Amino acid sequence: MMSRTLVLSIICVGLLLTLAVFFHGLVDFELPGTAQQRTLGFFHDGARLEGTLVLPEAVEHPPVVALVHGDGAQDRWSQGGYLPLVNALLARGIGVFSWDKPGVGASSGSWLDQRMDDRAGEAVAALEALRQVLGRQSGALGLLGFSQAGWVVPEASQRAGADFAVLVGPAINWRDQGRYYLRQRLQGEGQTGPGLEQWLIESDQAFSRNYTLQSVARPCAGQCDRKDFERRNALVDARQAIRAMTVPVMVLMGERDRNVDPQDTLSTWRALLPSDTQACIGLVKEGTHGLLRANLFDYQLAEQWPLWVKGVFLGWGRGAYAPQALDEIAGWVLARHCEQP
C-alpha cells in the first residue's frame, strides 16, 4: 500500500497541474500587454459607436478583421467571450477591431431599432473607419461575423469592398432558422414523434399570422423593444446577397450546431455562391454553433451553461474551441487558401 505521504504528494501535484492549466487559460481572457491598442469611434445612422482596435506586435501591415456580432446586447468583446479568439488571431499576426453594439457599453443608439440592412451599413462604416485610421499601414481588411451576421456580412462586405469575409454559424432565412432552433430545443427537452411535429406546425402557423409584409414594414409605436426587433426582421433572407457575393469568403459550421442547420447552410452556400468567388466552405467536426468543443459546450445559449462549464471555458481559453478551428480561420485570413475538402 502507498504511504500517506506519497498519496498526499500525488494529490498535491495533481492540484498544481490543474491550477497551472486553469491559470494558463485565464491569460486568454486578457489582451496581451505587447499588443497595440487604441479606442476607435465612428458614426452611423445618428449614433456614435465605440470600439477597440488591437494590432499584433511588430507586424507591418497586418490583416485586420472587424468582428460582427450575433444576436443580443453585446459589447465589443461579447462580455469577454471573444477574447480567446482575439488572442489566437493576434498570435498569428492578425489585428482585430470590435465595437459595442448601439446602446451597449460606450455606444449610443439602440440595437433594437435596427433592421439587418442597418447592421450592414454599420459594418460598412466600421471598415471605412479602419481604412481612415490605418491609412497606408493597412493590410487586408475584412469582416468576421457570427450567427446573425449571416444576414449582415454578405451585403456589407460587398458594399464596403472588403478584402475577405469569414462567417461562423451564419443564418440564412429567419423563419427556417427559427424552425430548426425550435426543433433542437424541443428534442433536447425530450419531445419526439407526433407531439414534436404538431409543435412545429403550430409554430409555423403562428409565424404566418404574425409576420406579414405589412406587419414587418410597420414602424415601432414608441421605443423599439425585442418584439419589434423580431417583427421587423422576421422576413430576412440572405440568399440574394450570397448570389451577388464576389468577396473571398470562408464559411464554417459546427457539426453539432443546435442553432442553425449546418448541412442545409453549407449546401445553400455552395449552391448559390458564384462559381468564380474564392471560397472555403466547411464543417468543423464536433463543433458547436460557436465552434466550441461539443462534448463540453453542447448548449444553444451560453446562458444555459452550468457553473462548471463556465469554469472549464475560463480555464481552457482558446483550448475550448474544436481542434484546429481557430488555426483554420487564422490560416485562411492570412493566405485565403482553403485546405478543407
C-alpha positions in Angstrom: 0.0 0.0 0.0 1.2 3.5 -0.8 2.2 5.7 2.2 0.0 8.6 3.2 2.9 10.9 2.3 3.0 9.6 -1.2 -0.7 9.8 -1.7 -0.7 13.4 -0.5 2.2 14.2 -2.8 0.3 12.8 -5.8 -2.8 14.8 -4.9 -0.8 18.0 -4.5 0.9 17.5 -7.8 -2.4 16.9 -9.5 -3.9 20.1 -7.9 -0.9 22.1 -9.0 -1.1 20.9 -12.6 -4.9 21.6 -12.6 -4.2 25.2 -11.3 -1.4 25.6 -13.9 -3.8 24.7 -16.7 -6.5 26.9 -15.3 -4.4 30.0 -15.0 -2.9 29.4 -18.4 -6.4 29.6 -19.9 -7.2 32.7 -17.9 -4.4 34.5 -19.9 -6.6 34.2 -23.0 -9.2 36.5 -21.3 -6.8 39.5 -21.2 -5.4 41.4 -24.2 -1.7 41.0 -24.3 0.3 43.9 -23.0 2.5 43.8 -26.0 -0.3 44.4 -28.5 -1.1 47.9 -29.8 -4.5 49.1 -28.6 -6.5 52.1 -29.3 -10.1 53.3 -28.9 -11.8 53.9 -32.2 -15.1 55.6 -32.6 -17.3 56.1 -35.7 -20.7 57.3 -36.6 -23.6 55.5 -38.2 -27.3 56.4 -38.5 -27.1 59.2 -35.9 -25.3 57.0 -33.3 -21.7 57.2 -32.2 -20.2 53.7 -31.9 -17.1 53.0 -30.0 -14.7 50.0 -30.0 -11.2 48.8 -29.6 -8.6 48.2 -32.4 -5.9 45.8 -31.4 -2.9 45.2 -33.6 -0.2 42.5 -33.2 3.2 43.4 -32.0 6.0 44.1 -34.6 3.9 43.1 -37.7 3.9 45.5 -40.6 0.7 45.9 -42.5 -1.2 43.1 -40.7 -4.6 42.0 -41.9 -7.4 43.2 -39.7 -10.7 41.6 -39.1 -13.7 43.6 -37.9 -16.0 41.5 -35.7 -19.7 41.5 -36.5 -21.8 40.3 -33.5 -24.6 37.8 -33.5 -27.8 38.4 -31.6 -28.3 40.3 -28.4 -27.0 43.3 -26.5 -23.3 42.6 -26.9 -20.3 44.8 -26.0 -17.1 44.9 -28.1 -15.7 41.6 -26.6 -19.0 39.9 -26.0 -18.6 40.0 -22.2 -15.2 38.6 -22.6 -16.2 35.6 -24.7 -14.4 36.8 -27.8 -11.0 37.2 -26.2 -9.7 33.7 -26.7 -10.4 34.1 -30.4 -8.9 37.6 -30.4 -5.7 36.3 -28.8 -5.5 33.4 -31.2 -5.7 35.8 -34.1 -3.2 38.3 -32.6 -0.7 35.4 -32.1 -0.9 34.7 -35.8 -0.2 38.3 -36.7 -3.9 39.4 -37.4 -5.4 42.6 -36.0 -8.9 42.8 -34.6 -11.4 45.6 -34.3 -14.7 45.2 -32.4 -17.2 47.7 -31.2 -20.1 47.9 -28.7 -23.5 47.5 -30.3 -25.7 50.6 -30.4 -27.0 51.3 -26.9 -24.4 49.0 -25.3 -21.3 50.0 -23.4 -19.9 53.2 -24.8 -22.0 53.3 -28.0 -25.2 55.4 -28.3 -28.4 54.5 -30.1 -30.3 51.2 -29.8 -29.6 47.9 -31.5 -33.3 47.0 -31.1 -34.0 49.8 -33.6 -32.0 48.1 -36.3 -33.0 46.1 -39.3 -30.4 43.8 -40.9 -29.8 46.5 -43.6 -29.0 48.9 -40.8 -26.5 46.4 -39.3 -24.9 46.0 -42.7 -24.5 49.8 -43.1 -22.9 49.9 -39.6 -20.3 47.2 -40.6 -19.5 49.3 -43.8 -19.0 52.3 -41.6 -16.7 50.3 -39.3 -14.5 49.3 -42.3 -14.3 52.8 -43.5 -13.2 54.0 -40.1 -10.5 51.3 -40.1 -9.3 52.5 -43.5 -9.1 56.1 -42.3 -7.2 55.4 -39.1 -4.8 52.8 -40.6 -4.1 54.6 -43.8 -1.0 53.3 -45.5 -0.4 50.9 -42.6 -3.4 49.0 -43.6 -3.1 45.4 -44.8 -6.1 43.4 -45.9 -9.4 44.4 -44.2 -12.3 42.0 -43.7 -15.3 41.1 -41.7 -15.6 38.1 -39.3 -19.2 37.5 -38.2 -21.2 35.1 -36.1 -24.7 33.6 -36.4 -27.0 36.6 -37.1 -24.1 38.2 -39.0 -25.1 35.8 -41.8 -27.7 38.5 -42.7 -25.1 41.3 -42.4 -21.7 40.3 -43.7 -22.6 39.1 -47.3 -24.1 42.5 -48.1 -21.7 44.6 -46.0 -18.6 43.0 -47.4 -19.7 43.8 -51.0 -20.7 47.4 -50.2 -17.5 48.1 -48.3 -15.2 46.5 -50.8 -13.8 44.2 -48.1 -10.8 42.1 -48.9 -12.4 39.0 -47.4 -15.2 37.8 -45.1 -15.4 35.0 -42.6 -18.7 33.6 -41.3 -19.2 31.2 -38.3 -22.6 29.5 -38.0 -24.3 32.0 -40.3 -28.1 32.1 -40.5 -29.7 32.4 -44.0 -33.5 32.6 -43.5 -35.1 33.9 -40.3 -38.1 31.5 -40.5 -36.0 28.4 -41.3 -33.5 29.2 -38.6 -36.3 29.6 -36.0 -37.9 26.3 -37.0 -34.6 24.5 -36.7 -33.8 26.1 -33.4 -37.2 25.2 -32.0 -36.9 21.6 -33.2 -33.5 21.3 -31.5 -34.8 22.8 -28.3 -37.9 20.6 -28.1 -35.8 17.5 -28.9 -33.4 18.5 -26.1 -36.4 18.7 -23.8 -37.5 15.1 -24.7 -40.2 15.9 -27.3 -40.4 13.3 -30.1 -42.8 12.0 -32.7 -46.3 13.5 -33.5 -46.1 15.8 -30.5 -43.0 17.4 -31.8 -44.3 17.8 -35.3 -47.5 19.4 -34.0 -45.5 21.9 -32.1 -43.6 22.8 -35.3 -46.8 23.1 -37.3 -48.4 25.4 -34.8 -45.3 27.5 -34.7 -45.3 27.8 -38.5 -48.9 28.9 -38.5 -48.3 31.5 -35.8 -45.3 32.8 -37.8 -47.5 33.2 -40.9 -50.2 35.1 -38.9 -47.8 37.4 -37.1 -45.2 38.2 -39.7 -46.6 39.6 -43.0 -45.2 42.2 -45.4 -47.5 44.8 -43.8 -46.5 43.9 -40.2 -42.8 43.8 -40.9 -43.0 47.3 -42.5 -44.8 48.8 -39.6 -42.6 51.2 -37.5 -42.3 50.9 -33.7 -45.1 52.6 -31.8 -42.5 54.0 -29.4 -39.1 52.9 -28.4 -38.4 49.6 -30.2 -38.3 46.5 -28.0 -37.3 42.9 -28.6 -40.7 42.0 -30.1 -40.3 44.9 -32.5 -36.8 43.8 -33.5 -38.0 40.3 -34.2 -41.1 41.5 -36.1 -39.1 44.0 -38.3 -36.5 41.3 -39.2 -38.7 38.3 -39.5 -38.7 38.0 -43.3 -35.0 38.5 -43.8 -33.2 36.1 -46.1 -29.5 36.1 -47.2 -29.9 34.2 -50.5 -29.9 37.2 -52.8 -26.8 38.7 -51.1 -25.0 35.3 -51.3 -25.7 35.1 -55.0 -24.1 38.5 -55.5 -21.1 37.9 -53.4 -17.7 38.2 -55.1 -15.6 38.9 -51.9 -13.4 35.9 -50.9 -15.3 34.1 -48.2 -14.9 31.4 -45.6 -18.0 29.8 -44.1 -17.6 27.4 -41.2 -20.4 25.4 -39.5 -20.1 23.3 -36.4 -21.1 19.7 -36.9 -23.2 19.9 -33.7 -24.7 23.3 -34.3 -28.0 23.4 -32.4 -29.0 26.9 -33.6 -28.5 26.9 -37.4 -28.8 23.8 -39.6 -25.2 23.0 -40.6 -25.8 20.8 -43.6 -28.6 23.0 -45.1 -26.5 26.1 -44.6 -23.4 24.6 -46.3 -25.3 23.2 -49.2 -27.1 26.5 -49.7 -23.9 28.5 -49.7 -22.2 26.0 -52.1 -25.2 26.2 -54.5 -25.7 30.0 -54.5 -22.3 31.4 -54.3 -20.9 32.5 -57.7 -18.6 29.8 -59.1 -15.8 32.2 -59.6 -15.9 33.5 -56.0 -12.9 32.4 -53.9 -14.5 30.3 -51.1 -13.7 27.9 -48.3 -16.9 26.3 -47.0 -16.6 23.5 -44.5 -17.8 21.6 -41.4 -15.9 21.6 -38.2 -16.1 18.2 -36.6 -17.7 18.1 -33.1 -18.0 21.9 -33.2 -20.9 23.8 -31.7 -22.7 26.9 -33.1 -19.7 29.0 -32.0 -17.2 26.2 -32.9 -16.5 25.2 -29.3 -16.0 21.6 -28.3 -19.4 20.0 -28.4 -18.6 17.3 -25.8 -18.4 20.1 -23.2 -20.4 23.1 -24.7 -23.4 21.4 -26.3 -25.9 24.2 -25.5 -27.9 26.6 -27.6 -27.1 29.6 -25.4 -24.2 30.5 -23.2 -26.8 31.5 -20.6 -27.6 27.8 -20.3 -24.1 26.8 -19.2 -23.9 25.4 -15.7 -21.3 26.9 -13.4 -18.8 24.1 -14.0 -18.9 24.6 -17.8 -18.2 28.3 -17.3 -15.2 27.3 -15.2 -14.0 25.0 -18.0 -14.2 27.8 -20.5 -12.3 30.2 -18.3 -9.7 27.6 -17.5 -9.2 26.4 -21.1 -9.4 29.6 -23.0 -8.7 29.1 -26.7 -8.4 25.3 -26.0 -12.2 25.3 -25.5 -12.6 25.5 -29.3 -12.9 22.5 -31.5 -9.4 21.2 -32.6 -7.9 23.3 -35.4 -10.9 25.6 -35.7 -9.0 28.8 -34.8 -6.0 27.7 -36.8 -8.2 27.2 -39.9 -9.7 30.7 -39.5 -6.3 32.4 -39.0 -4.7 30.5 -41.8 -7.4 31.4 -44.2 -7.3 35.1 -43.3 -3.5 35.1 -43.9 -3.4 33.1 -47.1 -7.0 32.8 -48.4 -6.2 29.2 -49.3 -8.7 26.5 -48.4 -7.3 23.2 -47.2 -10.7 21.8 -46.4 -12.4 19.3 -48.8 
